[in-house]
Amino acid sequence: MNKYGKFLLCIILVLALGIFSTGCDTNLLSDTPMTVLEVAVEGEGNVNPEEGIHRFAEDSRVELIAEPVEGSRFVEWIGDGITQIDNEKTTIIMDKNRTVIARFDNLLDNEDADNGIDDENLADETKDSDKIGILIEVDIYGEVQDISVPFGTSEEDAIGNWLQK
């Protein structure tokens, strides 16, 4: 065999070795049955295992961790087989293929968006002695209205009382 033939044979062997070593899943060689866990995120937050598809040995216990980012909060885990759906840190038994979703909510969406309160004008204190509390501005259908909220009264109750007038 000449130099060119040996060189070509070496190239073929290196390529074949590279193809077989990168395309080989070691789990296929194992006798342990595997399950698939698909992890997804709804809202703003991070999860561990990270979002994506993961393989685990059948009947293994997998820890799930949800971490909200600033300005959001963890709500729940969605999916079957989760031990505690409302805890940021929980576990799941991988007795079958599973899909889980970590759900996060934006804090501002939950607190102020539904009641029409403008955050920028929320803390204007009233100076009148008969109206001790805060004065809020509410935008109702494009018309800004001032509503006095006495201390000890929720903004929702004050708005509800004002709307009944």
MARBA-3410 file (N, C-alpha, C, O; in Angstrom, 1 decimal):
165
0.9,-1.2,0.0,0.0,0.0,0.0,0.9,1.2,0.0,1.9,1.3,0.8 ~ 0.6,2.1,-0.9,1.5,3.4,-1.0,1.1,4.4,0.1,0.1,4.2,0.9 ~ 1.8,5.5,0.1,1.6,6.5,1.1,0.2,7.1,1.0,-0.5,7.4,2.0 ~ -0.3,7.3,-0.2,-1.6,7.9,-0.4,-2.7,6.9,0.1,-3.7,7.4,0.7 ~ -2.6,5.6,0.0,-3.5,4.6,0.4,-3.6,4.6,2.0,-4.6,4.5,2.5
-2.4,4.6,2.6,-2.3,4.6,4.1,-3.0,5.9,4.6,-3.7,5.9,5.6 ~ -2.7,7.0,4.0,-3.3,8.3,4.4,-4.8,8.3,4.3,-5.5,8.7,5.2 ~ -5.3,7.8,3.2,-6.7,7.7,3.0,-7.4,6.7,4.0,-8.4,7.0,4.5 ~ -6.7,5.6,4.3,-7.2,4.7,5.3,-7.3,5.3,6.7,-8.2,5.1,7.4 ~ -6.2,6.1,7.1,-6.2,6.8,8.4,-7.4,7.8,8.4,-8.0,7.9,9.5
-7.6,8.5,7.4,-8.7,9.5,7.4,-10.0,8.8,7.5,-10.9,9.3,8.3 ~ -10.2,7.7,6.8,-11.5,7.0,7.0,-11.7,6.5,8.4,-12.8,6.5,8.9 ~ -10.7,5.9,9.0,-10.7,5.4,10.3,-11.1,6.5,11.3,-11.9,6.4,12.2 ~ -10.4,7.7,11.2,-10.7,8.8,12.1,-12.1,9.3,12.0,-12.8,9.6,13.0 ~ -12.6,9.4,10.7,-13.9,9.9,10.5,-15.0,8.9,11.1,-15.9,9.2,11.7
-14.7,7.6,10.8,-15.6,6.6,11.3,-15.6,6.5,12.9,-16.7,6.4,13.5 ~ -14.5,6.7,13.5,-14.4,6.7,14.9,-15.1,7.9,15.5,-15.8,7.8,16.5 ~ -15.0,9.0,14.8,-15.6,10.3,15.3,-17.2,10.2,15.2,-17.9,10.6,16.0 ~ -17.6,9.6,14.1,-19.1,9.4,13.9,-19.7,8.5,14.9,-20.7,8.8,15.5 ~ -19.0,7.4,15.1,-19.6,6.4,16.1,-19.5,6.8,17.5,-20.4,6.5,18.3
-18.4,7.6,17.9,-18.3,8.0,19.3,-19.3,9.2,19.6,-19.8,9.2,20.7 ~ -19.5,10.1,18.7,-20.4,11.2,19.0,-21.9,10.8,18.9,-22.7,11.4,19.5 ~ -22.2,9.8,18.0,-23.6,9.4,17.9,-24.0,8.3,18.8,-25.1,7.8,18.7 ~ -23.1,7.9,19.7,-23.4,6.8,20.6,-24.0,7.3,21.9,-23.3,8.1,22.6 ~ -25.2,6.8,22.2,-25.8,7.2,23.5,-25.5,6.0,24.5,-25.9,4.9,24.3
-24.7,6.4,25.6,-24.3,5.3,26.5,-25.5,4.7,27.2,-25.4,3.5,27.6 ~ -26.7,5.4,27.3,-27.8,4.8,27.9,-28.4,3.7,27.0,-29.1,2.8,27.6 ~ -28.2,3.7,25.8,-28.6,2.6,24.9,-27.9,1.3,25.2,-28.5,0.2,25.0 ~ -26.7,1.4,25.8,-26.0,0.2,26.1,-26.3,-0.3,27.5,-25.9,-1.4,27.8 ~ -27.0,0.5,28.3,-27.4,0.1,29.6,-28.7,-0.7,29.6,-29.5,-0.6,28.8
-28.8,-1.6,30.7,-30.0,-2.4,30.9,-31.1,-1.6,31.6,-32.2,-2.0,31.7 ~ -30.7,-0.4,32.2,-31.6,0.4,32.9,-32.6,1.1,32.0,-32.3,1.8,31.1 ~ -34.0,0.8,32.3,-35.0,1.5,31.5,-34.9,3.0,31.8,-34.7,3.4,32.9 ~ -35.1,3.8,30.7,-35.0,5.3,30.9,-36.4,5.9,30.6,-37.3,5.4,29.9 ~ -36.6,7.1,31.3,-37.8,7.9,31.1,-37.4,9.3,30.6,-36.3,9.7,30.8
-38.4,10.0,30.1,-38.1,11.3,29.6,-38.9,12.3,30.4,-40.1,12.1,30.7 ~ -38.2,13.4,30.8,-38.9,14.5,31.5,-38.7,15.7,30.7,-37.6,16.2,30.4 ~ -39.8,16.3,30.3,-39.8,17.6,29.5,-40.2,18.7,30.5,-41.2,18.7,31.2 ~ -39.3,19.7,30.6,-39.5,20.8,31.6,-39.7,22.1,30.8,-39.0,22.4,29.8 ~ -40.8,22.8,31.1,-41.2,24.1,30.4,-41.4,25.1,31.5,-41.6,24.8,32.6
-41.3,26.4,31.1,-41.5,27.5,31.9,-42.6,28.4,31.3,-42.6,28.7,30.1 ~ -43.6,28.8,32.2,-44.6,29.8,31.8,-44.4,31.0,32.7,-44.6,31.0,33.9 ~ -44.1,32.2,32.1,-43.8,33.4,32.8,-42.3,33.6,32.9,-41.5,33.1,32.1 ~ -41.9,34.4,33.9,-40.5,34.8,34.1,-39.9,34.1,35.3,-40.2,34.4,36.4 ~ -39.0,33.2,35.0,-38.3,32.4,36.1,-37.4,31.4,35.5,-37.4,31.1,34.3
-36.6,30.8,36.4,-35.6,29.8,36.0,-36.0,28.5,36.7,-36.6,28.5,37.8 ~ -35.6,27.4,36.1,-35.9,26.1,36.7,-34.7,25.2,36.6,-33.8,25.4,35.8 ~ -34.6,24.2,37.5,-33.6,23.2,37.5,-34.3,21.9,37.8,-35.0,21.7,38.8 ~ -34.2,20.9,36.9,-33.4,20.9,35.6,-33.9,22.0,34.7,-35.1,22.4,34.7 ~ -33.0,22.5,33.9,-33.4,23.7,33.0,-34.4,23.2,32.0,-34.6,22.1,31.7
-35.0,24.2,31.4,-36.0,24.0,30.4,-35.5,23.1,29.3,-34.4,23.4,28.8 ~ -36.3,22.1,28.9,-35.8,21.2,27.8,-36.2,19.8,28.1,-37.1,19.5,29.0 ~ -35.6,18.9,27.4,-35.9,17.4,27.6,-34.7,16.8,28.2,-33.5,17.0,27.9 ~ -35.0,15.9,29.3,-34.0,15.3,30.1,-34.3,13.8,30.2,-35.5,13.4,30.2 ~ -33.3,12.9,30.3,-33.5,11.5,30.5,-33.1,11.1,31.9,-32.1,11.5,32.4
-33.9,10.3,32.5,-33.7,9.8,33.9,-34.0,8.3,33.9,-34.8,7.8,33.2 ~ -33.3,7.6,34.8,-33.6,6.2,35.0,-35.0,6.0,35.5,-35.5,6.8,36.3 ~ -35.6,5.0,35.0,-37.0,4.7,35.4,-37.1,4.6,36.9,-36.2,3.9,37.6 ~ -38.1,5.1,37.6,-38.4,5.1,39.0,-37.4,5.9,39.8,-37.4,5.8,41.0 ~ -36.7,6.8,39.2,-35.8,7.7,39.9,-36.6,8.9,40.4,-37.6,9.3,39.9
-36.1,9.5,41.5,-36.7,10.7,42.1,-35.9,11.9,41.6,-34.7,11.9,41.8 ~ -36.6,12.8,41.0,-35.9,14.0,40.5,-36.4,15.2,41.2,-37.6,15.5,41.4 ~ -35.4,16.0,41.7,-35.7,17.3,42.4,-36.0,18.4,41.4,-35.2,18.6,40.4 ~ -37.1,19.1,41.6,-37.5,20.2,40.7,-37.3,21.5,41.5,-37.8,21.6,42.6 ~ -36.7,22.5,41.0,-36.5,23.8,41.7,-36.9,24.9,40.7,-36.4,25.0,39.6
-37.8,25.8,41.2,-38.2,27.0,40.5,-37.7,28.2,41.2,-37.8,28.3,42.4 ~ -37.1,29.1,40.4,-36.6,30.4,41.0,-37.2,31.5,40.2,-36.8,31.7,39.1 ~ -38.1,32.3,40.8,-38.6,33.5,40.1,-37.5,34.6,40.0,-36.6,34.7,40.8 ~ -37.6,35.3,38.9,-36.7,36.4,38.7,-37.3,37.6,39.4,-38.5,37.6,39.8 ~ -36.6,38.7,39.5,-37.0,39.9,40.1,-38.3,40.4,39.4,-38.3,40.5,38.2
-39.3,40.7,40.2,-40.6,41.2,39.7,-41.6,40.2,39.4,-42.7,40.4,38.9 ~ -41.2,38.9,39.7,-42.2,37.8,39.5,-42.2,36.9,40.7,-41.4,37.1,41.6 ~ -43.2,36.0,40.7,-43.4,35.1,41.8,-43.7,33.7,41.3,-44.3,33.6,40.2 ~ -43.3,32.7,42.0,-43.6,31.3,41.6,-45.1,31.1,42.0,-45.5,31.4,43.1 ~ -45.8,30.4,41.1,-47.2,30.1,41.4,-47.4,28.7,41.7,-47.9,28.3,42.7
-47.0,27.8,40.7,-47.2,26.4,40.9,-46.5,25.6,39.8,-46.0,26.1,38.8 ~ -46.3,24.3,40.1,-45.9,23.3,39.1,-47.1,22.7,38.5,-48.1,22.4,39.2 ~ -47.1,22.5,37.2,-48.2,21.9,36.5,-47.7,20.6,35.9,-46.7,20.5,35.3 ~ -48.5,19.5,36.2,-48.1,18.2,35.7,-48.4,17.1,36.7,-48.5,17.4,37.9 ~ -48.6,15.9,36.2,-48.9,14.8,37.2,-47.6,14.2,37.8,-46.6,14.2,37.2
-47.8,13.7,39.0,-46.7,13.0,39.6,-45.8,13.9,40.5,-44.8,13.5,41.1 ~ -46.1,15.2,40.6,-45.4,16.2,41.4,-45.8,16.1,42.8,-47.0,16.1,43.1 ~ -44.9,16.0,43.8,-45.3,15.8,45.2,-45.9,17.0,45.8,-46.9,16.8,46.5 ~ -45.4,18.2,45.6,-46.0,19.4,46.1,-46.0,20.5,45.0,-45.0,21.1,44.7 ~ -47.2,20.7,44.5,-47.3,21.6,43.3,-47.1,23.1,43.6,-46.7,23.8,42.7
-47.3,23.5,44.9,-47.2,24.9,45.2,-45.9,25.3,45.9,-45.7,26.4,46.3 ~ -44.9,24.4,46.0,-43.6,24.6,46.5,-42.6,24.9,45.4,-42.6,24.2,44.4 ~ -41.7,25.9,45.6,-40.7,26.1,44.6,-39.7,24.9,44.5,-39.2,24.7,43.4 ~ -39.5,24.2,45.6,-38.6,23.0,45.5,-39.5,21.8,45.8,-40.1,21.7,46.9 ~ -39.5,20.9,44.9,-40.4,19.7,45.1,-39.7,18.5,44.3,-38.6,18.7,43.8
-40.3,17.4,44.3,-39.8,16.2,43.6,-40.8,15.6,42.7,-42.0,15.8,42.8 ~ -40.4,14.7,41.8,-41.2,14.0,40.9,-40.6,12.6,40.8,-39.4,12.4,40.7 ~ -41.5,11.6,40.7,-41.0,10.2,40.5,-41.1,9.9,39.1,-42.2,10.0,38.5 ~ -40.1,9.5,38.5,-40.0,9.2,37.0,-40.4,7.8,36.7,-39.6,7.0,36.2 ~ -41.6,7.4,37.0,-42.1,6.0,36.8,-42.6,5.9,35.3,-42.9,4.8,34.9
-42.7,7.1,34.6,-43.1,7.1,33.2,-42.6,8.4,32.6,-42.1,9.3,33.4 ~ -42.8,8.6,31.3,-42.4,9.9,30.7,-43.4,10.9,31.2,-44.6,10.7,31.4 ~ -42.8,12.1,31.5,-43.6,13.2,32.1,-43.3,14.5,31.5,-42.2,14.8,31.0 ~ -44.2,15.5,31.6,-44.0,16.9,31.3,-44.5,17.7,32.4,-45.5,17.5,33.0 ~ -43.6,18.7,32.8,-43.9,19.6,33.9,-43.7,21.0,33.4,-42.9,21.3,32.6
-44.5,21.9,34.0,-44.4,23.3,33.7,-44.3,24.1,35.0,-45.1,23.9,35.9 ~ -43.3,25.0,35.1,-43.2,25.9,36.2,-43.9,27.2,35.8,-43.5,27.8,34.8 ~ -44.9,27.5,36.6,-45.7,28.7,36.2,-45.3,29.9,37.2,-45.4,29.7,38.4 ~ -45.0,31.0,36.6,-44.6,32.2,37.3,-45.6,33.3,36.9,-46.1,33.4,35.8 ~ -45.9,34.3,37.8,-46.7,35.4,37.5,-45.9,36.7,37.8,-45.0,36.7,38.6
-46.2,37.7,37.0,-45.6,39.0,37.2,-46.3,39.7,38.4,-47.5,39.7,38.5 ~ -45.5,40.2,39.4,-46.0,40.7,40.6,-46.9,41.9,40.3,-48.0,42.1,40.9 ~ -46.5,42.8,39.3,-47.3,44.0,39.0,-48.7,43.6,38.4,-49.7,44.2,38.6 ~ -48.7,42.5,37.6,-49.9,42.1,37.0,-50.9,41.7,38.0,-52.1,41.9,37.9 ~ -50.4,41.0,39.1,-51.3,40.5,40.1,-51.8,41.6,41.1,-53.0,41.5,41.5
-51.0,42.6,41.4,-51.4,43.5,42.4,-52.2,44.7,41.9,-53.1,45.1,42.6 ~ -51.8,45.3,40.8,-52.3,46.6,40.4,-53.1,46.6,39.1,-53.9,47.5,38.9 ~ -52.8,45.7,38.2,-53.3,45.8,36.8,-54.8,45.6,36.8,-55.5,46.2,36.0 ~ -55.3,44.7,37.7,-56.7,44.4,37.7,-57.6,45.5,38.3,-58.8,45.5,38.1 ~ -57.0,46.3,39.3,-57.9,47.2,40.0,-57.8,48.7,39.4,-58.4,49.6,40.0
-57.0,48.9,38.4,-56.9,50.2,37.7,-56.1,51.2,38.5,-56.3,52.4,38.2 ~ -55.3,50.8,39.5,-54.6,51.8,40.3,-53.3,52.2,39.5,-52.6,51.3,39.0 ~ -53.1,53.5,39.5,-51.8,54.0,38.8,-50.7,54.0,39.9,-50.8,54.8,40.8 ~ -49.7,53.2,39.8,-48.6,53.1,40.8,-47.9,54.4,41.0,-47.6,54.7,42.2 ~ -47.8,55.3,40.0,-47.0,56.5,40.2,-47.7,57.5,41.1,-47.1,58.3,41.7
-49.1,57.4,41.2,-49.8,58.3,42.0,-50.4,57.7,43.3,-51.4,58.2,43.8 ~ -49.9,56.5,43.6,-50.5,55.7,44.7,-50.4,56.3,46.1,-51.2,56.2,46.9 ~ -49.3,57.0,46.3,-48.9,57.4,47.7,-49.1,58.9,48.0,-48.4,59.4,48.9 ~ -50.0,59.6,47.3,-50.2,61.0,47.6,-51.0,61.0,49.0,-52.1,60.6,49.0 ~ -50.3,61.6,50.0,-51.0,61.6,51.3,-51.9,62.8,51.4,-51.6,63.9,50.8
-53.1,62.6,52.0,-54.0,63.8,52.1,-53.7,64.6,53.3,-53.2,64.0,54.3 ~ -53.9,65.9,53.3,-53.6,66.8,54.4,-54.8,67.1,55.2,-54.7,67.6,56.3 ~ -56.0,66.8,54.7,-57.2,67.2,55.4,-57.4,66.3,56.6,-57.2,65.1,56.5 ~ -57.8,66.9,57.7,-57.9,66.1,58.9,-59.1,65.1,58.9,-59.0,64.1,59.5 ~ -60.1,65.4,58.1,-61.2,64.5,58.0,-61.0,63.4,56.9,-61.9,62.5,56.8
-59.9,63.4,56.2,-59.6,62.4,55.2,-58.3,61.8,55.4,-57.4,61.8,54.5 ~ -58.0,61.3,56.6,-56.7,60.8,56.9,-56.6,59.5,56.1,-57.4,58.6,56.3 ~ -55.5,59.4,55.3,-55.3,58.2,54.5,-54.4,58.5,53.3,-53.5,59.3,53.4 ~ -54.7,57.9,52.2,-54.0,58.3,51.0,-55.0,58.7,49.9,-56.2,58.3,49.9 ~ -54.5,59.4,48.9,-55.3,59.8,47.8,-54.8,59.1,46.5,-53.6,59.2,46.2
-55.6,58.3,45.8,-55.1,57.6,44.6,-55.9,58.2,43.4,-57.0,58.7,43.5 ~ -55.2,58.1,42.3,-55.8,58.5,41.0,-56.1,57.3,40.3,-55.3,56.4,40.1 ~ -57.3,57.2,39.8,-57.8,56.0,39.0,-58.2,56.5,37.7,-59.0,57.5,37.5 ~ -57.7,55.8,36.7,-58.1,56.1,35.3,-59.3,55.2,34.9,-59.1,54.0,34.7 ~ -60.5,55.8,34.8,-61.6,55.0,34.4,-62.1,55.4,33.1,-62.6,56.5,32.9
-61.9,54.6,32.1,-62.3,54.9,30.7,-61.8,56.2,30.2,-62.5,57.0,29.6 ~ -60.5,56.5,30.5,-59.9,57.7,30.0,-60.1,58.9,30.9,-59.5,60.0,30.6 ~ -60.9,58.8,31.9,-61.1,60.0,32.8,-60.5,59.7,34.2,-60.8,58.7,34.8 ~ -59.5,60.6,34.6,-58.8,60.4,35.8,-59.6,60.9,37.0,-60.1,62.1,36.9 ~ -59.8,60.1,38.0,-60.6,60.5,39.2,-59.7,60.3,40.4,-59.0,59.4,40.5
-59.9,61.2,41.4,-59.2,61.1,42.7,-60.1,60.4,43.7,-61.3,60.7,43.8 ~ -59.6,59.4,44.4,-60.3,58.7,45.4,-59.6,58.7,46.7,-58.4,58.3,46.7 ~ -60.2,59.1,47.7,-59.6,59.1,49.1,-59.8,57.7,49.7,-60.9,57.2,49.7 ~ -58.7,57.2,50.2,-58.7,55.9,50.8,-58.3,56.0,52.3,-57.1,56.2,52.6 ~ -59.2,56.0,53.2,-58.9,56.1,54.6,-58.0,54.9,55.1,-58.2,53.8,54.6
-57.1,55.2,56.0,-56.3,54.1,56.6,-57.2,53.0,57.1,-58.3,53.3,57.7 ~ -56.9,51.8,56.9,-57.7,50.7,57.4,-58.7,50.2,56.3,-59.4,49.2,56.5 ~ -58.7,50.9,55.2,-59.6,50.5,54.1,-58.8,50.1,52.9,-57.8,50.7,52.6 ~ -59.1,49.0,52.3,-58.4,48.5,51.1,-58.7,49.4,49.9,-59.8,50.0,49.9 ~ -57.8,49.5,49.0,-58.0,50.3,47.8,-59.3,49.8,47.0,-60.1,50.5,46.5
-59.4,48.4,47.0,-60.6,47.8,46.3,-61.9,48.3,46.9,-62.9,48.6,46.2 ~ -61.9,48.3,48.3,-63.2,48.7,49.0,-63.5,50.2,48.7,-64.6,50.6,48.5 ~ -62.4,51.0,48.8,-62.6,52.5,48.5,-63.1,52.7,47.1,-64.0,53.5,46.9 ~ -62.5,52.0,46.1,-63.0,52.2,44.7,-64.4,51.7,44.6,-65.2,52.3,43.9 ~ -64.7,50.5,45.2,-66.1,50.0,45.2,-67.1,51.0,45.8,-68.2,51.2,45.2
-66.7,51.6,46.9,-67.6,52.6,47.6,-67.8,53.8,46.6,-68.9,54.4,46.5 ~ -66.7,54.3,46.0,-66.7,55.4,45.1,-67.6,55.1,43.9,-68.4,56.0,43.5 ~ -67.5,53.9,43.4,-68.3,53.6,42.2,-69.8,53.5,42.5,-70.6,53.7,41.6 ~ -70.1,53.2,43.7,-71.5,53.1,44.1,-72.2,54.4,44.3,-73.4,54.5,44.3 ~ -71.4,55.5,44.4,-71.9,56.9,44.5,-72.6,57.3,43.3,-73.2,58.4,43.2
END
